[in-house]
Amino acid sequence: MITAISKTYSKILGGKMNTLDRYELFIDGEWVKPESEKYIDIISPSTGEKLGEFAAANDKDVDKAVAAAREAFEGEYGSWSKEQRVQLLLDIAAKIDANAEYLAKLESMDNGKPIRETLNGDIPLVSDHFKYFAAVLRADEDEITKLDGRFVSIRKREPMGVVGQMIPWNFPLLMAAWKLAPALAGGNTIVISPSSHTSLSILELIRLIEDILPKGVINLVTGKGSVTGEYLQHHPGFDKLAFTGSTAVGRHIAVSAAEGLIPVTLELGGKSAHVIFDDCDIEKAIEGAQLGILFNQGEVCSAGSRLFVQETIYDEFVEKLVKAFENVKVGDPLDPETQMGALRDKQRFEVLEEFIEKAKAGGGEVLTGGKPLTENGLDKGAFFAPTILANVPEDNDAVREEIFGPVVVVEKFKDEEDVIKKANDSRYGLAGGIYSNDIYRIMKVANGVRTGRVWVNTYNQFPAGSSFGGYKESGIGRETDKLAYEAYTQVKNIMIDGSEDKIGMF
């Protein structure tokens, strides 16, 4: 089902937004003009309208940001108590909560995702991650152990130092929260660089919280990944790097971190297996299959893009799934009734269409979708039809590679052993899903698949407090729970000799 974009953003939002026509860089607690004197347009993926522009940072700007972060870390902020950091995290969360609707609208405008997702999912989760890591920090206690009757061992966590963070375009605010919150909890200072495709909401977040941020603690440098991001990842002034994005770029960043002998957290690509067993609740599984590939327009690294349906229910399930896909409301992301919004931009069409053509050339069939949507004014934006491919050979790129769009490949399987083998036949291992009511079957498959996360009778849920990260080429490290806090800290041991006696070796 296609809904029209019949209103401009200004009308939908009740007139005036508090956004700027031009955004500068945020360095050392101040908004400063870029050394390049260049700016990048902010374009709505839904309407093609220009929403504003932001600064294009160059090497000198990044140098300034890193220097500001280092000065803050070595200055007063570096001696902040745990309680002060807890309060900062809670204050940020309170600002987000107070401006939730505003941030949700911005995220939909900038990214193209439906307001029902941003208002009910993204923004509440953004806030919750700051609250969660405030709780993790508050609960973190030094460990004191008595050894051999005379030594006292104190184990404590300290900050890494200055952290460089690179944020993807598919979940701008949420991915920023995944990285900012544990880094702040750990006592680090930060240079963060959002995607040049979706910088607006992060810029506005910094505007909302700048009055409560200590000078230099968070520095925001916007610009092209090939310029700003490339220089940032090689900068010698960082003590840790964190990145979410493609496996190809992640590998490049891992090399940079290795050269500097600094730790790195990488959340990378995926080609996740979504398994539907014949004992499932079919209607719930239909919704789950849609959540797996249509949530955020399929622009999700954990998307359930390989849908395995047990052969005993394959025909019934696929028939219902096709109808469900064709009834999805695609259109204006700011309409509460819209279920799927716009892709990042129209350049994504070529990528999706290339995968679809490869699938067809290999003997695959398009059961529904497979093309951009242009009716009712959708031609102005980057809208693509929910797409189902079937009978695609296992060695086809549509099966093997990350498509990053609302395109799912369905395939039959026989039993648990068969689907475990099929699911693991991938260089990725980020996530996966199982729909079944048999706990023994669920546990066998969940333990058998080599992925960092397995959803059971649900999909694409990202609450704080549950670890997220990949196996194999899907990344290094974990995010969204206390393991992330640990990744932004390093362990110091203090050993005290409690005896007045000499050791006796000399």
N, C-alpha and C positions, 0 to 999 in steps of 0.2 A: 504494500500500500504506500502510495506516495503522497505526502502532504506538501502544500505550497508554502513558499516563503512570501508572505503577503505584506509583511511589515518591515520597516527598517529597524535597526537596533535601537535608535533613539526613541522610537515610538514604543517598542516593546519594553524598554527599560524605564518608561515613564519620563522621558525627557533627558535630563542631564546626568552624565556619568562624571565621576571625579578623576577621570584619566587625563593625562597630559598629551599634548600634541607632540612633544619631544622629551625623551628621557636621556639623562646623562649617566655617567658611571658613578657608582657609589663606592668611594674609597676613603678610608680613614674617617668615617663618619660624616663625609660631605659628598654632595653631588657635584661632580667635576666634568668638564668638557673633555672629550677624547683628544689625545695628541694628534690623531689622524684627521680630525675635524670632519670625519665622515659619519654618516648615519644610514641605518637600514630600515626600510619600510616594514611596518606591521600590517599584514594583509589578512583579512578574515577569510578562512577557508570555505565559509558558507556562502558569502556574498561577493567575494572579490574586492570588497571595500577596503580602503586604507584606514586603519584605526589609529595610526600615529607612526612614530619612528623612534629608534633607539640608537645609542652610540655604538660605533664599531671600534673596539679597543685594539690597540697594536701592542708591540713588545714593551714599549715604554710604560704604557698604562698597566700592563700586567706586573712589571717591575715595581711600580708604585704600590700596587695592591699587595704584593707579597711583602714589601718592606713595611707597609702599614700593619699587616697581620703579625709580622715578626716583632715589631715594636710593641704592639699590644700584648703579645704573649709574654714578652720579657719585662713588661711594665706592670702596672697595678693589677690588670686583669689576671695575670699569671698567678697572683697570690690570692685570688678570690676563694672564699670558702665553698665547700660543697653546698651549703645552705643558700648562698648567693646564686649559684648556678641553677639550683632547683627553682628558685623564685623567678629567675630569668626565663626558664623554659615555661613555667606556668603563666607568666605574664604574656609571653608570645602566644600561647594557646588562647588566652582570654581575648587578645586582640583579634585572633582569627575567628573565634566564636561570635564576637560582636559584629564582625563584618562578613559573616558566612555567606549570606545571599549575594552580596556585592562580589566577593571573590569567586563564587560559583558562576555568576554571569560572565565575569571576565574570562574564566577558564573556558567556558563554552564559546564565547566570542573568538578567543585566540586560538583554540585547539579544534573546535568543530564538534566536540562531543556533546551529547544531549544534557540539558539542564537537570533532568531527572538523575543522571549519573553524578554530575558535579555537586549538586545540592544535597543529595542523599548519600553519596559515596565519597567522592574525592575530598571535599572540604572537611566533613566531619572526621575523616581519617587523618587529614593533615593535622588538625588540632589534637587528635588523640595520640599521635606519635610524640608530640612534644610533652603531653601529659604523661605518657607511658615512660619516656626516658627520664623525666623528672622523678618518677617513682623508682626506676632502676637505680638512678644515682643515689637517691635517698636511702635505698636499701643496701647499697654497697658499703661493706665494712672491711677495714683492714683485718687480716688474719694473723693472730699471734699464737705461736707454737713454742713450747718448751722442749728442747732437745738435749738428750744425754744428761739431764739433771743440772746442767750449768749454762747452756746457751738458750737464748731467747731469739726466735726467728720472727721477724715482722714482714709480712708480705702486703704491699700496697700498690694501688694503681695510680699512675701519673699520666698526664696528657702526652700525646705524640709530639705536639707542637703546632706547626703551621700546616694546614691541610688544603690540598687542591681538589675541588669537586666539579665534575662535569655532568650536567643534567640533560636527559633526553627530552624530545618534544612530545612524546605520547602522553605522559602524565606529569606535566611541568611542576605543579605545586606539590603533588604527592611525592614525586621522586626527590624534590628538593628537601621535603620534610624528612624522608627516609635518611638523608645524609646530614642535614643540618642538626637535627635533634640529637643523635648520638654523639656527634662531634662536639657540640656545645656541652652536653652532659659530661663528656670526658675532659673538658677544660681547654679544648683546642681553639685556635683562631683559624679563620676560613677565608679562602678566596674561591668563590663559586662562579661558574660560567654556565648559564643556561643555553639551550639550543637557540640558534638564530631564527628558527621557525616559530618558536613559542616562548618569547621572553616577557610578554606583557604582564602576566599574572604574578611572576616572581618580582618584577620591578615594583608592582603595586604592593606586594607583600612587604618589601623592604620599606616602602613609603609609610606603611601602616605601623611598622615596628621600630623605625629609626630612632624615635625619641626614647626608647627603652634599651637600645643597644649601646654597650660601651664602645667607645671610639676604637675603630680598627678591628673589632672582633669578627664581623662579617663584612667582606668586601665583595662587591658584585661587579664583574666585568662581562659585558655583553659583546657579541661579535660573531663572526663566522668561525665555525669549528676549524676550518683549514688555516686560519690565521691566529685568532685568539686562543682557541683550544690547542692547536699544535704547539704554540710557544709555551702555553701553560704546562702542558704535560712534560716538557723537557726542562722546566725551570729548576735550577739547583737549590732554590730556597724552600722547597717543600720537604716535610717529614713524612708525608703520606699522601697517596692519591686515591681517589674514588671515582668510578665511572659506571654509568649505565648506558648501554647502547649495543651496537652490532659487535659480533664476535671478531670481525676483521679489525675494527678500530681498537677493540679491547686488547687484542694480541699486541698491537702496536704500543699501547699504553703500558702493558705488562713489561715489554722490553725496556721502555723508558724508566719504569720503576726499578727494574733489575739493575740497570746501569747506575742508578743513584743509590742502590742498596736500601731502598725504602719500601715499606709494605704497601700493598694495593688491594683494594676491594673492587671486584669486577662483577657486575650483573649483566649478562650478555644474552645472546639470542636463544631461541628455542624452536622446536618443532614437536610440540607436545602431543602425546597420545591420549585420546579421550575414549574410554572403553565403556560400551553399553552392553550389559548382559541381559539375557532373556528373562530373568526374574525381577527386573527393575520395575519401578512405577513408570510406565512409558510416558505419561503426560509430564511428569516431573523431569524425566530424562530429555524430553523434547525441549523443555525450557533450558535445561542444563547445556544441551548442545548449542543452543543459541547464545547462552551466556559465554560459552567457551570461545566462540568465534565472532560474534556480533557486538559484544561488549567493547566499548571504545573503538568501534568500527573495525575490530580485529587487529588494531594497531597495539598489540599487547605481546610482549616477549613470551609470555606463558600461554598464549592462545592455544586452545585445543583444536589445532588445524588438521590433525590426523584423527578422524572419527572412525573407530572400529566398532562395528555393530555385529553382535552374534548372529550367525547365519539363520538360526531358527526364527528370528523376528526381523531380519534385515528388510524384507520387502515392505512389511507393515510400517516399520519405523521410518524408513526413507520416504515413503509416500506421505506420512504425516509431517515429516520434517520439511519437505518441499512446500507443502501448504503453509506451514508456519513461517518459513522464510518469505514467502510471497505476501504474507499478511503483516510483515514488519512495517511499522510506520517510519519511513525515512523522510527527513526534511529538516526544517528549521530547528537548530539545536536549542533555541530559547523557548520553544513551544513545549510545555509540560507533557504533551501527548506524544512527542517524538521519541521513538525508541532507538533509532540509529541516526547519527549526524553525518558530518562531512569528513572526508579524509584530510590529511595534512595539507595537500595542495593537489592541483590537477596533474602535476608531474608523476604522481603516484599511479595514475591510470596506466601509463605505459608499462610500468613494472608489473602490475596485476595482469594486464592483457597479455604480456609476454609469457607469464606462467600459464595462463589459461590456454594460449595457443600451443605451447609445448605439450600440455596435457592432451589436447585434442589430436595433435600430431602423433602422439604415442598410442592413440586408440581410446583415449578418455572421452567422457561424455559430460556435457554441461546440463545438469538436471534443472537448474533455474539460475537466473542472473547472468553474470559473465560480462556485464557492460556498464558504462556510466549511465546515470539517470539524468534526463534533461527536461522532463515534463514539469509543468507548473512552476517555472522559474528556477528549477534546480540546476539548469545549465550554467548559472552564474557561479555556482560553487562546485566543490570537489565531491560529488555524491556518486557512490558506486553501489550497484544492486547486490544484496546478499546472494552469495553464489555457492552452489554445491556442485562438486565434480565427483564423478564415479568412474569405475573401471579404468583407473589410471595405473599404469605399470609401476611397480615398486621402485624401479630405478629412475623414474622420471623426476625432474627438478621440482615439479609441483608437490611431490611427496617428500623429497629429500631436503629442500631448502626453505628457509623462512620467507613467506610471502608478505606478511605484515599488512593484512587487509582482510575484508570480510569474505574470505574464500576458504572453504573447507573441503577436504578430500575424504569421501566415505569408502570404507573397505569392509568386507566380511572377515570373520574369524570363526574358528571352530570351538576352542575351549581355552582354559586358563593358560596352558603351556604354549599354545599357538599365539595367543595375543601378547604374552610376555616377550616371546621371541620377536614378534613384529614391532612391539613398542620399543624394545632396546636396539633395534636396527636403525640407529641414528647416531650422528656425531654429537647431538645435543642431549642434554639431560636436565632441563630446568624444572618442568612440572608435568603433571598428568592428572587424569581424572578417572573415576570408576563409578558407574551407576549399577548398583546391585543391592539386594536385600539379604544376601547370604554372607554372614560375617567371615566364614572360613574362606570363601572365594575372594572376598575383599582383601583379607590379610595376605593371602597367597600372592595375589597380583601386586598389592601395594609393596610388599617386601621384595617382590621379584623385579620390578621395574627400577632402572637406575636413574632416578630423578631426585632433585632436591625437595620437591613438594608433591604430594598426591592429595587431591581433593576427592572426597567420597560423598556422593549424592549431592554435590554442589560443585561450583566452579568459579574461578576468578574472584575469590574472596581474599582480602588483604588486611586483616585486623592486626593492630600492634600487639606484640607479644607472641607471635608465631613466626619462626625463622623462615626466611625466604632466600634462596640462592641455588645455584646449579651444580650439577655434576658435569664431567667431561668438558666440552667446549662451551658450556653455558655459564662459565664464570668461576670466580674464586671468592670465597668468603660468604658471609650471611648478613642479611639486613632485617630490620623490623622487629628484632627482639634483643635481649641482653647480650647476645653474641656480637651485635653491631657495636654496642658500647665497649665491649672488650677489645674490638678491633680498632677503636679510636683511642685506646690507652695502652700503656706499656707497664710491665710489672717490675717493681723495684723490691729487692729484699734487703732488709737491715738486720744484721746478726749481731747480737749483743752477748758478750761474755759476762755472765752474772757472778763469776767466781773471782776472788782476790788472788787465787793461786795461779802460778805460771803454768803454761801448757806442759812444759818439761822436755821439749825437744832440743832446746839450746840452753 
